[in-house]
Amino acid sequence: MKIYTKGGDTGKTSLIGGTRVPKSHIRIESYGTVDELNSFVGLVSDMSNSEEIRKVLSEVQDRLFTVGSHLACDPQVEAGLQIPDLTEIDISNLEAEIDKMNLVLAPMKSFILPVGHAAISMTHVARCVCRRAERWCVNLQEEDLFVEPIVIKYLNRLSDYLFVLARYIGHLNSVEDVPWKARV
C-alpha cells in the first residue's frame, strides 16, 4: 500500500464511506485534533517511568483511535466496515484511575502552573489538546453534524484524567505543584 495517493492534492479528503470533503471541514478538524492528541499521549507515555501509567495510556491511545474512527465516518453513508465501540466502561475506567491517583495527591488549594518537570508539562499539553478536540466535537454537535455523545463525554473525562495524571507524575518525581499567584 502506498502512503501517497495524490487524492488530497486538491485540498479534499475522503471520510469513511467515501464522501469527499475539504481538508478544512469541521469533521476533519475534529479527528485531526484527536490524532494530534494521540501523538501527545504517546509522548507522555514515552516520558513516563511507570509501567502502570504506560499501560493506561496504551488503552487511552486505543480508545482515541476508536474516537477518530467514529469522527471520520460520514454518518449519512454506511461505512461498510466495523467501527469499534466506545463504552461507558471506558469512561468508568478513566474515573477509577483518577480516583486512584487522587488518593495520594494533596488537595488542590489554588490553580497550578503546568511546570516542574518535562513529563508534567507535556501531560498538560496533551490535556490542552484534548480540550481542543472536545471543543471541535461540541462544534460538530452545534452545527447539527452527528457526533456520538459518548465521544464528547470520553474526551471530557480524558482531559480530567490528564490533569490529575500531570499532578501524579509530579508526585512520582517528588515535584510539588507550582501554584499560580495572581499579580495584584
Residue, then its C-alpha position, 0 to 999 in steps of 0.5 A: m500500500k502506498i502512503y501517497t495517493k495524490g487524492g488530497d492534492t486538491g485540498k479534499t479528503s475522503l471520510i469513511g464511506g467515501t464522501r469527499v470533503p475539504k481538508s478544512h471541514i469541521r469533521i476533519e478538524s475534529y479527528g485531526t485534533v484527536d490524532e494530534l492528541n494521540s501523538f501527545v499521549g504517546l509522548v507522555s507515555d514515552m516520558s513516563n517511568s511507570e509501567e502502570i501509567r504506560k499501560v493506561l495510556s496504551e488503552v487511552q491511545d486505543r480508545l482515541f483511535t476508536v474516537g477518530s474512527h467514529l469522527a471520520c465516518d460520514p454518518q449519512v453513508e454506511a461505512g461498510l466496515q466495523i467501527p469499534d465501540l466506545t463504552e461507558i466502561d471506558i469512561s468508568n475506567l478513566e474515573a477509577e484511575i483518577d480516583k486512584m491517583n487522587l488518593v495520594l495527591a494533596p488537595m488542590k488549594s489554588f490553580i497550578l502552573p503546568v511546570g516542574h518537570a518535562a513529563i508534567s508539562m507535556t501531560h498538560v499539553a496533551r490535556c490542552v489538546c484534548r480540550r481542543a478536540e472536545r471543543w471541535c466535537v461540541n462544534l460538530q454537535e452545534e452545527d447539527l453534524f452527528v457526533e456520538p455523545i459518548v465521544i464528547k463525554y470520553l474526551n471530557r473525562l480524558s482531559d480530567y484524567l490528564f490533569v490529575l495524571a500531570r499532578y501524579i507524575g509530579h508526585l512520582n518525581s517528588v515535584e510539588d505543584v507550582p501554584w499560580k499567584a495572581r499579580v495584584 
